[in-house]
């Protein structure tokens, strides 16, 4: 069961990350607010439009997970590659190498240091509906209640748009999401996910590139020789 939950968690990360672009790399964003502020509805429409135009994207990511029960933080970093419809690959480099990969039918977790791979059939899980964004079918406004975040939120700068999203259908993995949106590009510079237990998943992206024609082979994978394969559907039987 633990492996199954880990696979589901990373898939949700991709659902959140793909529609919203990435954190802008380069010079520091000015602290002063823009002369004109858009409405929440207009901001969402701009973000959605930017996502709809992206057939694929790749970026570097830094992730900070905060465990609410123990007030403990863990950090990781790596590269993410996403492509419509429904393909994704998260290559973790730190603190240890591992890979999550979804090819549209199967979700994999590969831990090379432990020489083991976990396999999950997407058709038997709740992921297909959640991954509608990857297929270009999902709409943020249809899936979430969206409002301007509390001005006192510690995320973003006065120049950014900060949106607070709540799923219209209750979800264990997501209670609320904060999007820090760049006012010029409408990239989401930061995505902060809080689950029902109060755990926080903070994702920052850099060096984003869209529509680079990522090869299909990137999302084709099979366990190498000598790797122990664990089918999560058989756990607990």
JOLIN-V892906 format. One record per residue. N is the residue number from 1. RES is the residue in one letter. D_FIRST is the distance of its C-alpha to the first C-alpha in Angstrom with 2 decimals. Layout:
N_RES_D_FIRST, N_RES_D_FIRST
This chain:
1_X_0.00, 2_X_3.79, 3_X_5.47, 4_X_5.08, 5_X_6.29, 6_X_8.71, 7_X_10.00, 8_X_10.67, 9_X_12.36, 10_X_14.70, 11_X_15.60, 12_X_16.75, 13_X_18.78, 14_X_20.61, 15_X_21.32, 16_X_22.97, 17_X_24.72, 18_X_26.30, 19_X_28.59, 20_X_30.07, 21_X_31.52, 22_X_31.51, 23_X_33.16, 24_X_36.73, 25_X_37.78, 26_X_41.28, 27_X_43.73, 28_X_42.76, 29_X_42.81, 30_X_45.89, 31_X_45.35, 32_X_47.85, 33_X_46.76, 34_X_47.81, 35_X_51.01, 36_X_49.39, 37_X_46.04, 38_X_44.37, 39_X_42.85, 40_X_39.09, 41_X_39.53, 42_X_41.38, 43_X_38.90, 44_X_35.99, 45_X_38.16, 46_X_38.98, 47_X_35.37, 48_X_34.38, 49_X_37.40, 50_X_36.54, 51_X_33.05, 52_X_34.47, 53_X_36.88, 54_X_34.26, 55_X_33.23, 56_X_31.24, 57_X_30.98, 58_X_30.05, 59_X_30.05, 60_X_29.28, 61_X_26.77, 62_X_26.34, 63_X_23.31, 64_X_23.21, 65_X_20.19, 66_X_21.23, 67_X_19.07, 68_X_20.91, 69_X_20.17, 70_X_21.48, 71_X_23.78, 72_X_22.57, 73_X_22.95, 74_X_21.65, 75_X_23.35, 76_X_22.79, 77_X_24.96, 78_X_25.36, 79_X_26.32, 80_X_24.96, 81_X_26.38, 82_X_26.05, 83_X_27.95, 84_X_28.47, 85_X_27.22, 86_X_23.51, 87_X_23.44, 88_X_22.21, 89_X_21.82, 90_X_21.00, 91_X_22.60, 92_X_21.86, 93_X_24.77, 94_X_24.35, 95_X_23.29, 96_X_22.00, 97_X_21.89, 98_X_18.84, 99_X_18.68, 100_X_16.78, 101_X_18.52, 102_X_18.69, 103_X_21.54, 104_X_21.53, 105_X_19.62, 106_X_16.80, 107_X_14.68, 108_X_14.57, 109_X_13.64, 110_X_16.23, 111_X_16.75, 112_X_20.29, 113_X_20.92, 114_X_18.13, 115_X_19.08, 116_X_15.67, 117_X_14.37, 118_X_11.13, 119_X_12.10, 120_X_11.24, 121_X_13.98, 122_X_15.24, 123_X_17.17, 124_X_14.30, 125_X_12.91, 126_X_14.92, 127_X_15.96, 128_X_19.33, 129_X_20.96, 130_X_19.80, 131_X_21.10, 132_X_24.49, 133_X_25.93, 134_X_25.38, 135_X_27.45, 136_X_30.14, 137_X_29.77, 138_X_28.27, 139_X_30.66, 140_X_29.91, 141_X_32.40, 142_X_30.90, 143_X_27.32, 144_X_28.22, 145_X_30.82, 146_X_32.57, 147_X_35.10, 148_X_36.72, 149_X_34.84, 150_X_36.52, 151_X_39.31, 152_X_38.32, 153_X_34.94, 154_X_34.81, 155_X_33.60, 156_X_36.11, 157_X_39.90, 158_X_42.63, 159_X_43.11, 160_X_39.59, 161_X_38.30, 162_X_35.23, 163_X_33.35, 164_X_30.92, 165_X_28.54, 166_X_26.63, 167_X_24.61, 168_X_26.68, 169_X_23.61, 170_X_21.30, 171_X_18.02, 172_X_15.27, 173_X_15.19, 174_X_18.99, 175_X_21.58, 176_X_24.43, 177_X_25.41, 178_X_28.60, 179_X_30.37, 180_X_33.26, 181_X_35.50, 182_X_38.43, 183_X_41.58, 184_X_43.13, 185_X_40.45, 186_X_37.89, 187_X_35.15, 188_X_32.45, 189_X_32.98, 190_X_29.98, 191_X_26.85, 192_X_25.34, 193_X_22.18, 194_X_21.39, 195_X_18.35, 196_X_18.65, 197_X_18.02, 198_X_20.75, 199_X_18.94, 200_X_21.12, 201_X_20.65, 202_X_24.17, 203_X_24.92, 204_X_28.37, 205_X_29.65, 206_X_32.81, 207_X_34.82, 208_X_33.75, 209_X_35.19, 210_X_35.04, 211_X_36.15, 212_X_36.42, 213_X_35.64, 214_X_32.50, 215_X_32.55, 216_X_30.24, 217_X_29.49, 218_X_27.61, 219_X_24.71, 220_X_24.90, 221_X_22.83, 222_X_21.88, 223_X_20.50, 224_X_23.59, 225_X_24.88, 226_X_23.37, 227_X_19.89, 228_X_16.97, 229_X_15.02, 230_X_11.36, 231_X_10.65, 232_X_7.12, 233_X_8.86, 234_X_9.47, 235_X_6.35, 236_X_7.07, 237_X_10.49
